[in-house]
């Protein structure tokens, strides 16, 4: 679905993938394993473009629901893979985010899918494929949002989410290893002029987004 000119939303079950750009296309995230055909079919049959038009795949972070089809998409498009430098070893499968031994063992089982190296390691303030790199850690150590100042659109990954109706929501404690840092990252996003919010989960938000962002507040401790 085209959200605004130059930005398309591809729902992949419970996680989102986006296509950004005009002449050259950029994918934001790569969904779970087995979703590459769905994404490529959308590019070919809905956008009437070719896989080779995708020049960059920008990752918000390296969780399995955001990188599962990365290897297949890279092979099909020839695109360069970009992520924050902190996430590079996670993307490549050399490290796992969880600190607990039990969770690391589970991750090795559930994250058995082909891995690729990151071609472009990003830092806060960089520009990639016309998007500004915004460092928003908390959910993941190298969580990255991508901001399009021309379209006033923010691809927020799992740093800021929405519900099924597109209502903006803050980070979810159960899914966020460093919730204090995650709320600091929300403040970073609030400083941007955002009219379109494109989260990793939930429906894209296009109504009163700046106001909704500014209304987000860290819950008081019980």
Rosetta blueprint (number, residue, H / E / L):
1 X L
2 X E
3 X E
4 X E
5 X L
6 X L
7 X E
8 X E
9 X E
10 X E
11 X E
12 X E
13 X L
14 X L
15 X E
16 X E
17 X E
18 X E
19 X E
20 X E
21 X E
22 X L
23 X L
24 X L
25 X E
26 X E
27 X E
28 X E
29 X L
30 X L
31 X L
32 X L
33 X L
34 X L
35 X L
36 X H
37 X H
38 X H
39 X H
40 X H
41 X H
42 X H
43 X H
44 X H
45 X H
46 X H
47 X L
48 X L
49 X L
50 X L
51 X H
52 X H
53 X H
54 X E
55 X E
56 X E
57 X E
58 X E
59 X L
60 X L
61 X L
62 X L
63 X L
64 X H
65 X H
66 X H
67 X H
68 X L
69 X L
70 X H
71 X H
72 X H
73 X H
74 X H
75 X H
76 X H
77 X H
78 X L
79 X L
80 X E
81 X E
82 X E
83 X E
84 X E
85 X H
86 X H
87 X H
88 X H
89 X H
90 X H
91 X H
92 X H
93 X L
94 X L
95 X L
96 X L
97 X L
98 X L
99 X L
100 X L
101 X H
102 X H
103 X H
104 X H
105 X H
106 X H
107 X H
108 X H
109 X H
110 X H
111 X L
112 X L
113 X L
114 X L
115 X L
116 X L
117 X L
118 X L
119 X L
120 X E
121 X E
122 X E
123 X L
124 X L
125 X L
126 X L
127 X E
128 X E
129 X L
130 X L
131 X E
132 X E
133 X E
134 X E
135 X E
136 X L
137 X L
138 X L
139 X L
140 X L
141 X L
142 X L
143 X L
144 X E
145 X E
146 X E
147 X E
148 X E
149 X L
150 X L
151 X L
152 X L
153 X E
154 X E
155 X E
156 X E
157 X E
158 X L
159 X L
160 X L
161 X E
162 X E
163 X L
164 X L
165 X L
166 X L
167 X L
168 X E
169 X E
170 X L
171 X L
172 X L
173 X H
174 X H
175 X H
176 X L
177 X L
178 X L
179 X H
180 X H
181 X H
182 X H
183 X H
184 X H
185 X H
186 X H
187 X H
188 X H
189 X H
190 X H
191 X L
192 X L
193 X L
194 X L
195 X L
196 X E
197 X E
198 X E
199 X E
200 X L
201 X L
202 X L
203 X L
204 X L
205 X E
206 X L
207 X L
208 X L
209 X H
210 X H
211 X H
212 X H
213 X H
214 X H
215 X H
216 X L
217 X L
218 X L
219 X L
220 X L
221 X L
222 X L
